[in-house]
Amino acid sequence: MAEDFGRRLPYLLRRVNGALSQRLDEDLREFDLTQSQLSALAILAVEHPDGLSGATLSTRSGVTPQSMSAAVSDLARRGLIERSPHPSHGRILECRITPEGTDVLLRVQQVTRDSGRYDAGLSASQQETLRRLLTEMMRNLGLHLPAVEAPATDVRGDR
C-alpha cells in the first residue's frame, strides 16, 4: 500500500508554512513590509548590528539575491537601514539597521507575539518540542541558524 501522502513531512510542513506565511503577510501589511524585509531587519538587529552584505542577508534569509536586493533597497529608501561601502571590499555594501528600523522591528514583534495567531494552539511545552525538532532539521539540512544563547528574545533582550 502506498504511503499516505497527507502524513508525509514535506507535505505537512509546506501546509503549515503556507498558513503561517499568509498570517504573517497579513500582519506585515500594517507596516508595509515583506517577509524578506522583516528577515533582513531581524538578522541585522539581533545577529549583526555592525552590518552584513546583501548577499549574506540573502543566504541567511533563504531568499534569492534579487529578492533581497529589492528588499534592502526599499528598506534603505525608507530609512530603516543604512548602506555603506565595506571597509576593505569597496564594491560590497554593508547594511546596518537604523534606530527607525529597530523601532519598526520591535512593533512587528509586539504585534506578532501578542496576536496569538502563530502558536497554532500548541502549548508552551509543545512549542518548545517543535522548536527543538525544527532546529535539528535546519541543522541537518545545513541551513543558517541564528546564535541561540537564551530563550526567544526581542532585540532589547526581553523575554
C-alpha positions as CSV (number, residue, x, y, z in Angstrom):
1,M,0.0,0.0,0.0
2,A,1.3,3.5,-0.9
3,E,2.3,5.9,1.9
4,D,-0.5,8.3,2.9
5,F,0.5,11.5,1.2
6,G,-1.2,13.6,3.8
7,R,1.1,12.3,6.5
8,R,4.4,13.0,4.7
9,L,6.6,15.5,6.5
10,P,7.3,17.7,3.4
11,Y,3.5,18.0,2.8
12,L,2.7,18.8,6.4
13,L,5.5,21.3,6.7
14,R,4.5,23.0,3.5
15,R,0.9,23.4,4.6
16,V,1.8,24.8,8.0
17,N,4.4,27.1,6.4
18,G,1.8,28.3,3.9
19,A,-0.8,29.1,6.6
20,L,1.7,30.9,8.9
21,S,3.2,32.8,5.9
22,Q,-0.3,34.1,5.0
23,R,-0.9,35.2,8.5
24,L,2.5,37.0,8.6
25,D,1.8,38.7,5.3
26,E,-1.5,40.0,6.7
27,D,0.2,41.3,9.9
28,L,3.1,42.9,7.9
29,R,0.7,44.9,5.7
30,E,0.2,47.3,8.6
31,F,4.0,48.1,8.5
32,D,4.3,48.0,4.7
33,L,6.9,45.2,5.0
34,T,7.6,42.0,3.2
35,Q,8.8,38.8,4.9
36,S,12.2,39.3,3.2
37,Q,12.4,42.9,4.7
38,L,11.4,41.6,8.1
39,S,14.0,38.9,7.9
40,A,16.7,41.5,7.0
41,L,15.8,43.8,9.9
42,A,15.7,40.9,12.4
43,I,19.1,39.5,11.2
44,L,20.7,42.9,11.3
45,A,19.3,43.8,14.7
46,V,19.9,40.5,16.5
47,E,22.9,39.0,14.9
48,H,24.9,41.7,13.2
49,P,24.2,45.2,14.2
50,D,27.6,46.1,12.8
51,G,26.5,45.2,9.3
52,L,26.2,42.5,6.7
53,S,26.2,42.4,2.9
54,G,23.0,41.9,0.9
55,A,24.4,38.6,-0.3
56,T,24.8,37.3,3.3
57,L,21.4,38.6,4.2
58,S,20.0,36.7,1.2
59,T,21.7,33.4,2.2
60,R,20.6,33.7,5.8
61,S,17.1,34.6,4.9
62,G,16.7,31.8,2.4
63,V,15.7,34.1,-0.5
64,T,17.2,34.9,-3.8
65,P,19.8,37.6,-4.1
66,Q,17.5,39.6,-6.4
67,S,14.7,39.4,-3.8
68,M,17.0,40.6,-1.0
69,S,18.4,43.3,-3.2
70,A,14.9,44.7,-3.7
71,A,14.1,44.3,0.0
72,V,17.3,46.1,1.0
73,S,16.8,48.9,-1.5
74,D,13.3,49.6,-0.2
75,L,14.4,49.4,3.5
76,A,17.2,51.9,2.7
77,R,14.8,54.2,0.8
78,R,12.5,54.2,3.9
79,G,15.4,54.9,6.3
80,L,15.1,51.6,8.1
81,I,18.6,50.5,7.2
82,E,21.8,52.3,6.0
83,R,24.2,51.0,3.4
84,S,27.9,51.9,3.2
85,P,30.9,50.5,1.5
86,H,32.7,47.7,3.3
87,P,36.0,49.0,4.8
88,S,38.2,46.6,2.9
89,H,36.0,45.4,0.0
90,G,34.8,48.7,-1.5
91,R,32.4,47.2,-4.0
92,I,30.5,45.4,-1.2
93,L,27.8,47.5,0.5
94,E,27.2,46.7,4.2
95,C,23.7,47.1,5.6
96,R,23.1,48.3,9.1
97,I,19.8,48.7,10.9
98,T,18.8,52.3,11.9
99,P,17.0,53.3,15.1
100,E,13.9,53.7,12.9
101,G,14.4,50.1,11.6
102,T,14.8,48.9,15.2
103,D,11.6,50.6,16.2
104,V,9.6,49.0,13.3
105,L,11.1,45.6,14.2
106,L,10.0,46.0,17.8
107,R,6.5,46.9,16.8
108,V,6.2,44.0,14.4
109,Q,7.5,41.6,17.1
110,Q,4.9,43.0,19.5
111,V,2.0,42.5,17.1
112,T,3.1,39.0,16.1
113,R,3.8,37.9,19.6
114,D,0.6,39.3,21.1
115,S,-1.8,38.2,18.2
116,G,-1.8,34.5,19.3
117,R,-2.0,33.7,15.6
118,Y,1.3,31.8,15.4
119,D,1.2,29.2,18.1
120,A,-1.4,27.1,16.2
121,G,-3.0,26.0,19.5
122,L,0.2,24.4,20.8
123,S,1.1,24.5,24.5
124,A,4.3,26.1,25.6
125,S,5.8,22.6,26.0
126,Q,4.7,21.5,22.6
127,Q,6.1,24.7,21.0
128,E,9.5,24.1,22.7
129,T,9.5,20.5,21.4
130,L,8.6,21.6,17.9
131,R,11.3,24.4,18.1
132,R,13.9,21.8,19.1
133,L,12.9,19.4,16.2
134,L,12.8,22.1,13.6
135,T,16.2,23.5,14.7
136,E,17.6,20.0,14.4
137,M,16.1,19.7,10.9
138,M,17.6,23.0,9.9
139,R,21.0,22.0,11.3
140,N,20.8,18.7,9.3
141,L,19.8,20.5,6.1
142,G,22.8,22.9,6.5
143,L,20.5,26.0,6.9
144,H,21.7,29.0,8.8
145,L,20.8,29.1,12.4
146,P,21.0,32.3,14.4
147,A,23.1,32.0,17.5
148,V,20.9,31.0,20.4
149,E,22.1,31.8,23.9
150,A,18.7,32.1,25.7
151,P,15.0,31.5,25.0
152,A,13.4,33.7,22.4
153,T,14.1,37.4,23.0
154,D,13.3,40.6,21.2
155,V,16.0,43.0,20.1
156,R,16.0,44.6,23.6
157,G,16.7,41.3,25.3
158,D,13.2,41.0,26.8
159,R,11.7,37.5,27.1
